[in-house]
């Protein structure tokens, strides 16, 4: 049975970004922090250095969940196959680019559901990236040729992801209310750019920031926190301080992260659809 949001504790909603470049350091952080915050985000650098084995190693070191942020984007068949491998490796949350289109996202979701059913694990969450935070409006309109304001584009891509059946999107805390308005309260928002009060005075490159408390009160589903914990001299105490800032918030938390009935109830049809997509692709590729 999938976890439901009201069963998710505050600690389960926070992913610590393992932005370190050695396996030893990553394992050290997990051993220290996991008794307080048990979920971790792995990015491209760590994954491309150490491969799928790093997921198992981090879990053996105490990580309860791994969010692998590879931002997959390719033809549907290729991304679905990659997502199948990641599901088998024990990844719990993964990202794809909404710009890959509805069929890519649908195909990934089916492939992930099939693999999870095959190995008997809960289906990993698949969340979409709408627009990278490094993109600004001139780049969006002029370089990428996408018309409209950033808010309009984020809104459109979030809706596309929701229609494809995805679990949610990565968003800044500022975008959470808009996404909840457009996609509903059950659509998960994964929010980086979190700056706890105890870290506020430190300057870094994050612009659209919020405290963990603000982000959760706006309806964020999961938070991603890196430097405020990793730059601390005592990682575990920093993790405890994050939780302390959010004390007494639990009853007010948004009821997101429900399993999507369309995917679960319609399994057979979904499976047949994936097979159809695979076989039509394969026959074209031959
Ligand atoms: O150190 P910090 O708390 O800023 O870490 C945030 C994490 O979230 C980093 O791993 C960063 O790559 C990631 N991220 C982000 N902004 C996005 C998407 C991902 O900061 N829009």
py3Dmol code that shows the C-alpha trace and the ligand (Angstrom):
import py3Dmol

protein = """\
ATOM      1  CA  UNK A   1       0.000   0.000   0.000  1.00  0.00           C
ATOM      2  CA  UNK A   2       1.297   3.471  -0.833  1.00  0.00           C
ATOM      3  CA  UNK A   3       1.962   5.954   1.909  1.00  0.00           C
ATOM      4  CA  UNK A   4      -0.664   8.642   2.193  1.00  0.00           C
ATOM      5  CA  UNK A   5       0.183  12.186   3.106  1.00  0.00           C
ATOM      6  CA  UNK A   6      -1.613  12.219   6.405  1.00  0.00           C
ATOM      7  CA  UNK A   7       0.630   9.304   7.382  1.00  0.00           C
ATOM      8  CA  UNK A   8       3.728  11.202   6.283  1.00  0.00           C
ATOM      9  CA  UNK A   9       5.373  12.828   9.243  1.00  0.00           C
ATOM     10  CA  UNK A  10       7.072  16.172   8.938  1.00  0.00           C
ATOM     11  CA  UNK A  11      10.467  14.465   8.806  1.00  0.00           C
ATOM     12  CA  UNK A  12       9.262  12.290   5.919  1.00  0.00           C
ATOM     13  CA  UNK A  13       8.466  15.370   3.843  1.00  0.00           C
ATOM     14  CA  UNK A  14      12.012  16.725   3.926  1.00  0.00           C
ATOM     15  CA  UNK A  15      14.710  15.548   1.501  1.00  0.00           C
ATOM     16  CA  UNK A  16      18.299  16.419   2.347  1.00  0.00           C
ATOM     17  CA  UNK A  17      20.218  17.206  -0.873  1.00  0.00           C
ATOM     18  CA  UNK A  18      23.387  15.095  -0.916  1.00  0.00           C
ATOM     19  CA  UNK A  19      25.368  17.623  -2.960  1.00  0.00           C
ATOM     20  CA  UNK A  20      28.753  16.087  -2.187  1.00  0.00           C
ATOM     21  CA  UNK A  21      31.172  14.488  -4.622  1.00  0.00           C
ATOM     22  CA  UNK A  22      32.563  11.516  -2.739  1.00  0.00           C
ATOM     23  CA  UNK A  23      30.845   8.309  -1.766  1.00  0.00           C
ATOM     24  CA  UNK A  24      32.440   8.464   1.695  1.00  0.00           C
ATOM     25  CA  UNK A  25      31.085  11.946   2.383  1.00  0.00           C
ATOM     26  CA  UNK A  26      27.612  10.967   1.146  1.00  0.00           C
ATOM     27  CA  UNK A  27      27.529   7.908   3.411  1.00  0.00           C
ATOM     28  CA  UNK A  28      28.856   9.954   6.325  1.00  0.00           C
ATOM     29  CA  UNK A  29      26.043  12.507   5.915  1.00  0.00           C
ATOM     30  CA  UNK A  30      23.406   9.764   5.685  1.00  0.00           C
ATOM     31  CA  UNK A  31      24.692   8.007   8.808  1.00  0.00           C
ATOM     32  CA  UNK A  32      24.652  11.270  10.760  1.00  0.00           C
ATOM     33  CA  UNK A  33      21.377  12.764   9.525  1.00  0.00           C
ATOM     34  CA  UNK A  34      19.078   9.794   8.803  1.00  0.00           C
ATOM     35  CA  UNK A  35      17.999   9.247  12.435  1.00  0.00           C
ATOM     36  CA  UNK A  36      16.446  12.746  12.238  1.00  0.00           C
ATOM     37  CA  UNK A  37      15.688  13.269   8.512  1.00  0.00           C
ATOM     38  CA  UNK A  38      15.635   9.896   6.727  1.00  0.00           C
ATOM     39  CA  UNK A  39      15.136  10.987   3.083  1.00  0.00           C
ATOM     40  CA  UNK A  40      17.856  12.165   0.693  1.00  0.00           C
ATOM     41  CA  UNK A  41      18.116  13.673  -2.759  1.00  0.00           C
ATOM     42  CA  UNK A  42      20.843  12.379  -5.063  1.00  0.00           C
ATOM     43  CA  UNK A  43      21.841  14.530  -8.014  1.00  0.00           C
ATOM     44  CA  UNK A  44      23.597  13.914 -11.303  1.00  0.00           C
ATOM     45  CA  UNK A  45      27.141  14.238  -9.980  1.00  0.00           C
ATOM     46  CA  UNK A  46      26.888  11.541  -7.330  1.00  0.00           C
ATOM     47  CA  UNK A  47      24.807   9.243  -9.514  1.00  0.00           C
ATOM     48  CA  UNK A  48      27.029   9.546 -12.575  1.00  0.00           C
ATOM     49  CA  UNK A  49      30.139   8.887 -10.452  1.00  0.00           C
ATOM     50  CA  UNK A  50      28.842   5.825  -8.644  1.00  0.00           C
ATOM     51  CA  UNK A  51      25.836   4.531 -10.590  1.00  0.00           C
ATOM     52  CA  UNK A  52      22.718   2.731  -9.315  1.00  0.00           C
ATOM     53  CA  UNK A  53      24.731   0.964  -6.560  1.00  0.00           C
ATOM     54  CA  UNK A  54      24.907   4.248  -4.668  1.00  0.00           C
ATOM     55  CA  UNK A  55      21.145   4.029  -4.047  1.00  0.00           C
ATOM     56  CA  UNK A  56      21.514   0.658  -2.306  1.00  0.00           C
ATOM     57  CA  UNK A  57      24.584   1.822  -0.361  1.00  0.00           C
ATOM     58  CA  UNK A  58      22.813   4.939   0.896  1.00  0.00           C
ATOM     59  CA  UNK A  59      19.861   2.843   1.990  1.00  0.00           C
ATOM     60  CA  UNK A  60      22.144   0.420   3.798  1.00  0.00           C
ATOM     61  CA  UNK A  61      23.661   3.428   5.574  1.00  0.00           C
ATOM     62  CA  UNK A  62      20.224   4.460   6.883  1.00  0.00           C
ATOM     63  CA  UNK A  63      18.421   6.346   4.091  1.00  0.00           C
ATOM     64  CA  UNK A  64      14.728   5.445   4.071  1.00  0.00           C
ATOM     65  CA  UNK A  65      13.942   7.103   0.738  1.00  0.00           C
ATOM     66  CA  UNK A  66      15.987   8.315  -2.213  1.00  0.00           C
ATOM     67  CA  UNK A  67      14.876  11.075  -4.545  1.00  0.00           C
ATOM     68  CA  UNK A  68      16.976  10.799  -7.689  1.00  0.00           C
ATOM     69  CA  UNK A  69      17.028  14.070  -9.581  1.00  0.00           C
ATOM     70  CA  UNK A  70      18.274  13.224 -13.074  1.00  0.00           C
ATOM     71  CA  UNK A  71      15.623  15.286 -14.938  1.00  0.00           C
ATOM     72  CA  UNK A  72      15.112  12.654 -17.632  1.00  0.00           C
ATOM     73  CA  UNK A  73      14.204  13.908 -21.113  1.00  0.00           C
ATOM     74  CA  UNK A  74      14.360  11.780 -24.276  1.00  0.00           C
ATOM     75  CA  UNK A  75      12.005   9.801 -26.513  1.00  0.00           C
ATOM     76  CA  UNK A  76       9.310   7.972 -24.507  1.00  0.00           C
ATOM     77  CA  UNK A  77      10.789   4.501 -24.972  1.00  0.00           C
ATOM     78  CA  UNK A  78      14.280   5.526 -23.822  1.00  0.00           C
ATOM     79  CA  UNK A  79      13.079   7.429 -20.768  1.00  0.00           C
ATOM     80  CA  UNK A  80      10.712   4.608 -19.808  1.00  0.00           C
ATOM     81  CA  UNK A  81      13.555   2.085 -19.967  1.00  0.00           C
ATOM     82  CA  UNK A  82      15.789   4.319 -17.851  1.00  0.00           C
ATOM     83  CA  UNK A  83      12.984   4.810 -15.321  1.00  0.00           C
ATOM     84  CA  UNK A  84      12.500   1.030 -15.166  1.00  0.00           C
ATOM     85  CA  UNK A  85      16.181   0.629 -14.244  1.00  0.00           C
ATOM     86  CA  UNK A  86      15.890   3.333 -11.580  1.00  0.00           C
ATOM     87  CA  UNK A  87      12.781   1.707 -10.106  1.00  0.00           C
ATOM     88  CA  UNK A  88      14.634  -1.601  -9.898  1.00  0.00           C
ATOM     89  CA  UNK A  89      17.548   0.185  -8.194  1.00  0.00           C
ATOM     90  CA  UNK A  90      15.256   1.293  -5.353  1.00  0.00           C
ATOM     91  CA  UNK A  91      14.705   4.957  -6.210  1.00  0.00           C
ATOM     92  CA  UNK A  92      11.588   6.359  -4.482  1.00  0.00           C
ATOM     93  CA  UNK A  93      11.122   9.692  -6.289  1.00  0.00           C
ATOM     94  CA  UNK A  94      12.466  10.641  -9.740  1.00  0.00           C
ATOM     95  CA  UNK A  95      12.266  13.676 -12.014  1.00  0.00           C
ATOM     96  CA  UNK A  96      11.533  14.069 -15.722  1.00  0.00           C
ATOM     97  CA  UNK A  97      11.221  17.216 -17.855  1.00  0.00           C
ATOM     98  CA  UNK A  98       7.619  18.122 -18.640  1.00  0.00           C
ATOM     99  CA  UNK A  99       9.026  19.436 -21.942  1.00  0.00           C
ATOM    100  CA  UNK A 100       9.385  15.772 -22.960  1.00  0.00           C
ATOM    101  CA  UNK A 101       5.620  15.867 -23.551  1.00  0.00           C
ATOM    102  CA  UNK A 102       2.562  14.043 -22.345  1.00  0.00           C
ATOM    103  CA  UNK A 103       3.304  10.722 -24.017  1.00  0.00           C
ATOM    104  CA  UNK A 104       6.810  10.601 -22.564  1.00  0.00           C
ATOM    105  CA  UNK A 105       5.455  11.218 -19.070  1.00  0.00           C
ATOM    106  CA  UNK A 106       2.629   8.684 -19.460  1.00  0.00           C
ATOM    107  CA  UNK A 107       5.012   6.052 -20.744  1.00  0.00           C
ATOM    108  CA  UNK A 108       7.431   6.620 -17.862  1.00  0.00           C
ATOM    109  CA  UNK A 109       4.660   6.359 -15.321  1.00  0.00           C
ATOM    110  CA  UNK A 110       3.375   3.075 -16.733  1.00  0.00           C
ATOM    111  CA  UNK A 111       6.857   1.616 -16.941  1.00  0.00           C
ATOM    112  CA  UNK A 112       7.580   2.588 -13.331  1.00  0.00           C
ATOM    113  CA  UNK A 113       4.233   1.140 -12.177  1.00  0.00           C
ATOM    114  CA  UNK A 114       4.907  -2.121 -14.021  1.00  0.00           C
ATOM    115  CA  UNK A 115       8.419  -2.521 -12.624  1.00  0.00           C
ATOM    116  CA  UNK A 116       7.257  -1.703  -9.093  1.00  0.00           C
ATOM    117  CA  UNK A 117       4.461  -4.280  -9.377  1.00  0.00           C
ATOM    118  CA  UNK A 118       6.910  -6.851 -10.756  1.00  0.00           C
ATOM    119  CA  UNK A 119       9.347  -6.490  -7.854  1.00  0.00           C
ATOM    120  CA  UNK A 120       6.627  -5.881  -5.241  1.00  0.00           C
ATOM    121  CA  UNK A 121       7.506  -2.358  -4.085  1.00  0.00           C
ATOM    122  CA  UNK A 122       5.410   0.826  -3.839  1.00  0.00           C
ATOM    123  CA  UNK A 123       5.385   2.730  -7.114  1.00  0.00           C
ATOM    124  CA  UNK A 124       8.058   5.456  -7.076  1.00  0.00           C
ATOM    125  CA  UNK A 125       6.746   9.006  -7.376  1.00  0.00           C
ATOM    126  CA  UNK A 126       7.450  10.664 -10.716  1.00  0.00           C
ATOM    127  CA  UNK A 127       7.566  14.465 -10.656  1.00  0.00           C
ATOM    128  CA  UNK A 128       8.136  16.894 -13.503  1.00  0.00           C
ATOM    129  CA  UNK A 129      10.418  19.870 -13.898  1.00  0.00           C
ATOM    130  CA  UNK A 130       8.393  22.692 -15.481  1.00  0.00           C
ATOM    131  CA  UNK A 131      11.084  25.289 -16.190  1.00  0.00           C
ATOM    132  CA  UNK A 132      14.591  25.331 -14.776  1.00  0.00           C
ATOM    133  CA  UNK A 133      15.192  28.201 -12.360  1.00  0.00           C
ATOM    134  CA  UNK A 134      18.141  29.228 -14.551  1.00  0.00           C
ATOM    135  CA  UNK A 135      15.656  30.155 -17.310  1.00  0.00           C
ATOM    136  CA  UNK A 136      14.356  33.732 -17.401  1.00  0.00           C
ATOM    137  CA  UNK A 137      11.668  35.257 -19.600  1.00  0.00           C
ATOM    138  CA  UNK A 138      13.925  36.525 -22.429  1.00  0.00           C
ATOM    139  CA  UNK A 139      15.523  33.084 -22.645  1.00  0.00           C
ATOM    140  CA  UNK A 140      12.120  31.400 -22.557  1.00  0.00           C
ATOM    141  CA  UNK A 141      10.607  33.597 -25.280  1.00  0.00           C
ATOM    142  CA  UNK A 142      13.612  34.319 -27.484  1.00  0.00           C
ATOM    143  CA  UNK A 143      15.995  31.363 -27.179  1.00  0.00           C
ATOM    144  CA  UNK A 144      13.519  28.550 -26.546  1.00  0.00           C
ATOM    145  CA  UNK A 145      10.697  30.117 -28.584  1.00  0.00           C
ATOM    146  CA  UNK A 146       8.091  29.473 -25.876  1.00  0.00           C
ATOM    147  CA  UNK A 147       5.589  32.372 -25.703  1.00  0.00           C
ATOM    148  CA  UNK A 148       4.046  33.780 -22.530  1.00  0.00           C
ATOM    149  CA  UNK A 149       5.157  34.707 -19.047  1.00  0.00           C
ATOM    150  CA  UNK A 150       7.030  32.310 -16.796  1.00  0.00           C
ATOM    151  CA  UNK A 151       3.914  31.859 -14.635  1.00  0.00           C
ATOM    152  CA  UNK A 152       1.815  30.946 -17.704  1.00  0.00           C
ATOM    153  CA  UNK A 153       4.373  28.431 -18.897  1.00  0.00           C
ATOM    154  CA  UNK A 154       4.823  26.862 -15.457  1.00  0.00           C
ATOM    155  CA  UNK A 155       1.061  26.595 -15.191  1.00  0.00           C
ATOM    156  CA  UNK A 156       0.752  24.958 -18.623  1.00  0.00           C
ATOM    157  CA  UNK A 157       3.538  22.454 -17.979  1.00  0.00           C
ATOM    158  CA  UNK A 158       2.208  21.605 -14.513  1.00  0.00           C
ATOM    159  CA  UNK A 159      -1.220  20.895 -16.006  1.00  0.00           C
ATOM    160  CA  UNK A 160       0.347  18.774 -18.729  1.00  0.00           C
ATOM    161  CA  UNK A 161       2.173  16.759 -16.061  1.00  0.00           C
ATOM    162  CA  UNK A 162      -1.007  16.306 -14.090  1.00  0.00           C
ATOM    163  CA  UNK A 163      -2.943  15.202 -17.166  1.00  0.00           C
ATOM    164  CA  UNK A 164      -0.219  12.668 -17.876  1.00  0.00           C
ATOM    165  CA  UNK A 165      -0.897  11.264 -14.397  1.00  0.00           C
ATOM    166  CA  UNK A 166       2.358  12.372 -12.791  1.00  0.00           C
ATOM    167  CA  UNK A 167       2.507  12.808  -9.033  1.00  0.00           C
ATOM    168  CA  UNK A 168       3.611  16.429  -9.013  1.00  0.00           C
ATOM    169  CA  UNK A 169       6.157  19.017 -10.050  1.00  0.00           C
ATOM    170  CA  UNK A 170       9.291  20.643  -8.704  1.00  0.00           C
ATOM    171  CA  UNK A 171       8.418  24.244  -7.861  1.00  0.00           C
ATOM    172  CA  UNK A 172       9.647  27.240  -5.909  1.00  0.00           C
ATOM    173  CA  UNK A 173       7.709  28.078  -2.749  1.00  0.00           C
ATOM    174  CA  UNK A 174       6.293  31.112  -4.602  1.00  0.00           C
ATOM    175  CA  UNK A 175       4.750  28.872  -7.256  1.00  0.00           C
ATOM    176  CA  UNK A 176       3.093  26.428  -4.837  1.00  0.00           C
ATOM    177  CA  UNK A 177      -0.214  28.341  -4.467  1.00  0.00           C
ATOM    178  CA  UNK A 178      -0.535  28.729  -8.270  1.00  0.00           C
ATOM    179  CA  UNK A 179       0.136  25.048  -8.848  1.00  0.00           C
ATOM    180  CA  UNK A 180      -2.305  23.994  -6.160  1.00  0.00           C
ATOM    181  CA  UNK A 181      -4.931  26.286  -7.684  1.00  0.00           C
ATOM    182  CA  UNK A 182      -4.454  24.865 -11.175  1.00  0.00           C
ATOM    183  CA  UNK A 183      -3.711  21.215 -10.388  1.00  0.00           C
ATOM    184  CA  UNK A 184      -5.535  20.700  -7.095  1.00  0.00           C
ATOM    185  CA  UNK A 185      -4.341  19.972  -3.567  1.00  0.00           C
ATOM    186  CA  UNK A 186      -3.482  16.323  -4.276  1.00  0.00           C
ATOM    187  CA  UNK A 187      -0.833  17.244  -6.818  1.00  0.00           C
ATOM    188  CA  UNK A 188       2.540  17.139  -5.103  1.00  0.00           C
ATOM    189  CA  UNK A 189       4.918  20.100  -5.106  1.00  0.00           C
ATOM    190  CA  UNK A 190       8.586  19.407  -4.378  1.00  0.00           C
ATOM    191  CA  UNK A 191      10.168  22.647  -3.188  1.00  0.00           C
ATOM    192  CA  UNK A 192      13.894  23.511  -3.143  1.00  0.00           C
ATOM    193  CA  UNK A 193      15.282  26.916  -2.134  1.00  0.00           C
ATOM    194  CA  UNK A 194      14.485  26.326   1.522  1.00  0.00           C
ATOM    195  CA  UNK A 195      16.303  28.568   3.953  1.00  0.00           C
ATOM    196  CA  UNK A 196      15.586  27.917   7.643  1.00  0.00           C
ATOM    197  CA  UNK A 197      15.628  30.905   9.984  1.00  0.00           C
ATOM    198  CA  UNK A 198      18.891  29.766  11.533  1.00  0.00           C
ATOM    199  CA  UNK A 199      20.587  30.004   8.107  1.00  0.00           C
ATOM    200  CA  UNK A 200      18.935  33.171   6.787  1.00  0.00           C
ATOM    201  CA  UNK A 201      21.957  35.400   7.332  1.00  0.00           C
ATOM    202  CA  UNK A 202      24.194  33.214   5.140  1.00  0.00           C
ATOM    203  CA  UNK A 203      24.262  34.374   1.527  1.00  0.00           C
ATOM    204  CA  UNK A 204      24.159  31.926  -1.389  1.00  0.00           C
ATOM    205  CA  UNK A 205      22.823  31.670  -4.926  1.00  0.00           C
ATOM    206  CA  UNK A 206      19.206  30.767  -4.106  1.00  0.00           C
ATOM    207  CA  UNK A 207      16.879  33.670  -4.930  1.00  0.00           C
ATOM    208  CA  UNK A 208      13.268  32.628  -4.458  1.00  0.00           C
ATOM    209  CA  UNK A 209      13.652  31.256  -0.955  1.00  0.00           C
ATOM    210  CA  UNK A 210      11.255  30.432   1.874  1.00  0.00           C
ATOM    211  CA  UNK A 211      11.622  29.057   5.359  1.00  0.00           C
ATOM    212  CA  UNK A 212      10.524  25.423   5.760  1.00  0.00           C
ATOM    213  CA  UNK A 213       7.557  26.636   7.756  1.00  0.00           C
ATOM    214  CA  UNK A 214       6.444  29.130   5.083  1.00  0.00           C
ATOM    215  CA  UNK A 215       6.787  26.549   2.320  1.00  0.00           C
ATOM    216  CA  UNK A 216       4.773  23.923   4.208  1.00  0.00           C
ATOM    217  CA  UNK A 217       2.076  26.442   5.110  1.00  0.00           C
ATOM    218  CA  UNK A 218       1.765  27.380   1.428  1.00  0.00           C
ATOM    219  CA  UNK A 219       1.026  23.713   0.751  1.00  0.00           C
ATOM    220  CA  UNK A 220       4.405  22.258  -0.271  1.00  0.00           C
ATOM    221  CA  UNK A 221       4.373  18.448  -0.368  1.00  0.00           C
ATOM    222  CA  UNK A 222       8.108  17.781  -0.026  1.00  0.00           C
ATOM    223  CA  UNK A 223      10.957  20.162   0.807  1.00  0.00           C
ATOM    224  CA  UNK A 224      14.537  19.857  -0.467  1.00  0.00           C
ATOM    225  CA  UNK A 225      17.245  21.276   1.794  1.00  0.00           C
ATOM    226  CA  UNK A 226      20.957  21.167   1.009  1.00  0.00           C
ATOM    227  CA  UNK A 227      23.449  23.781   2.176  1.00  0.00           C
ATOM    228  CA  UNK A 228      21.691  24.849   5.377  1.00  0.00           C
ATOM    229  CA  UNK A 229      22.382  21.323   6.640  1.00  0.00           C
ATOM    230  CA  UNK A 230      25.568  20.383   4.754  1.00  0.00           C
ATOM    231  CA  UNK A 231      27.390  23.621   5.580  1.00  0.00           C
ATOM    232  CA  UNK A 232      26.673  23.264   9.264  1.00  0.00           C
ATOM    233  CA  UNK A 233      29.455  22.016  11.526  1.00  0.00           C
ATOM    234  CA  UNK A 234      26.981  19.551  13.029  1.00  0.00           C
ATOM    235  CA  UNK A 235      24.721  18.089  10.350  1.00  0.00           C
ATOM    236  CA  UNK A 236      22.436  16.289  12.742  1.00  0.00           C
ATOM    237  CA  UNK A 237      21.851  19.333  14.916  1.00  0.00           C
ATOM    238  CA  UNK A 238      21.060  21.390  11.832  1.00  0.00           C
ATOM    239  CA  UNK A 239      18.514  18.730  10.797  1.00  0.00           C
ATOM    240  CA  UNK A 240      16.995  18.873  14.280  1.00  0.00           C
ATOM    241  CA  UNK A 241      16.854  22.672  14.076  1.00  0.00           C
ATOM    242  CA  UNK A 242      14.890  22.428  10.792  1.00  0.00           C
ATOM    243  CA  UNK A 243      12.334  20.162  12.453  1.00  0.00           C
ATOM    244  CA  UNK A 244      12.148  22.428  15.483  1.00  0.00           C
ATOM    245  CA  UNK A 245      11.289  25.417  13.288  1.00  0.00           C
ATOM    246  CA  UNK A 246       8.324  23.465  11.945  1.00  0.00           C
ATOM    247  CA  UNK A 247       7.088  22.256  15.321  1.00  0.00           C
ATOM    248  CA  UNK A 248       3.288  22.094  15.752  1.00  0.00           C
ATOM    249  CA  UNK A 249       2.728  22.374  12.026  1.00  0.00           C
ATOM    250  CA  UNK A 250       1.661  18.809  11.371  1.00  0.00           C
ATOM    251  CA  UNK A 251      -2.143  19.287  11.603  1.00  0.00           C
ATOM    252  CA  UNK A 252      -1.964  22.123   9.042  1.00  0.00           C
ATOM    253  CA  UNK A 253       0.020  20.194   6.434  1.00  0.00           C
ATOM    254  CA  UNK A 254      -1.431  19.691   2.982  1.00  0.00           C
ATOM    255  CA  UNK A 255      -2.986  16.361   2.192  1.00  0.00           C
ATOM    256  CA  UNK A 256      -0.864  15.522  -0.838  1.00  0.00           C
ATOM    257  CA  UNK A 257       0.981  12.422  -1.999  1.00  0.00           C
ATOM    258  CA  UNK A 258      -2.048  10.214  -2.445  1.00  0.00           C
ATOM    259  CA  UNK A 259      -1.698   7.356  -4.897  1.00  0.00           C
ATOM    260  CA  UNK A 260      -3.332   8.265  -8.191  1.00  0.00           C
ATOM    261  CA  UNK A 261      -6.360   5.969  -8.646  1.00  0.00           C
ATOM    262  CA  UNK A 262      -6.234   6.267 -12.435  1.00  0.00           C
ATOM    263  CA  UNK A 263      -2.875   4.537 -12.501  1.00  0.00           C
ATOM    264  CA  UNK A 264      -3.589   1.942  -9.869  1.00  0.00           C
ATOM    265  CA  UNK A 265      -7.135   0.985 -10.831  1.00  0.00           C
ATOM    266  CA  UNK A 266      -6.475   0.784 -14.531  1.00  0.00           C
ATOM    267  CA  UNK A 267      -3.374  -1.332 -14.295  1.00  0.00           C
ATOM    268  CA  UNK A 268      -4.191  -3.864 -16.949  1.00  0.00           C
ATOM    269  CA  UNK A 269      -5.117  -1.273 -19.539  1.00  0.00           C
ATOM    270  CA  UNK A 270      -2.028   0.729 -18.619  1.00  0.00           C
ATOM    271  CA  UNK A 271       0.172  -2.304 -19.051  1.00  0.00           C
ATOM    272  CA  UNK A 272      -1.333  -3.077 -22.410  1.00  0.00           C
ATOM    273  CA  UNK A 273      -0.826   0.538 -23.448  1.00  0.00           C
ATOM    274  CA  UNK A 274       2.839   0.477 -22.517  1.00  0.00           C
ATOM    275  CA  UNK A 275       3.294  -2.743 -24.407  1.00  0.00           C
ATOM    276  CA  UNK A 276       1.605  -1.172 -27.407  1.00  0.00           C
ATOM    277  CA  UNK A 277       3.866   1.861 -27.198  1.00  0.00           C
ATOM    278  CA  UNK A 278       6.924  -0.325 -26.812  1.00  0.00           C
ATOM    279  CA  UNK A 279       5.998  -2.577 -29.704  1.00  0.00           C
ATOM    280  CA  UNK A 280       5.030   0.243 -32.062  1.00  0.00           C
ATOM    281  CA  UNK A 281       8.299   1.982 -31.219  1.00  0.00           C
ATOM    282  CA  UNK A 282      10.304  -1.171 -31.638  1.00  0.00           C
ATOM    283  CA  UNK A 283       8.776  -1.936 -35.015  1.00  0.00           C
ATOM    284  CA  UNK A 284       9.641   1.602 -36.148  1.00  0.00           C
ATOM    285  CA  UNK A 285      13.177   1.266 -34.834  1.00  0.00           C
ATOM    286  CA  UNK A 286      13.825  -2.019 -36.638  1.00  0.00           C
TER     287      UNK A 286
END
"""
ligand_1 = """\
21
LIG
O 21.797 23.879 -1.068
P 20.366 24.087 -1.429
O 19.428 23.990 -0.255
O 20.147 25.319 -2.260
O 20.038 22.826 -2.332
C 18.903 22.730 -3.088
C 18.966 21.512 -3.953
O 17.845 21.539 -4.811
C 20.198 21.439 -4.830
O 20.536 20.062 -4.982
C 19.730 22.017 -6.141
O 20.395 21.482 -7.250
C 18.264 21.571 -6.170
N 17.396 22.403 -6.978
C 17.268 23.770 -6.794
N 16.429 24.496 -7.593
C 15.720 23.888 -8.531
C 15.824 22.511 -8.729
C 16.673 21.797 -7.919
O 17.891 24.335 -5.906
N 14.916 24.609 -9.262
"""
view = py3Dmol.view(width=600, height=400)
view.addModel(protein, "pdb")
view.setStyle({"model": 0}, {"cartoon": {"style": "trace"}})
view.addModel(ligand_1, "xyz")
view.setStyle({"model": 1}, {"stick": {}})
view.zoomTo()
view.show()
